[in-house]
């Protein structure tokens, strides 16, 4: 599993995922809010399975 998510996108994924997950505890309290754990996990790992399938890579290449 090579990293295929860049630094800025990783931060955005984690922050957005935590915001979505927080809806499970505050607000409408829907169990669907736990889907926010997906962007948190991919942001922390730095690897996104759909990106790998479609050949997308936002990670900067090292020279």
Secondary structure by P-SEA (a helix, b strand, c coil): ccccccaaaaaaaaaaaaaaaacccccccccccccaaaaaaaaaacccaaaaaaccccccccc
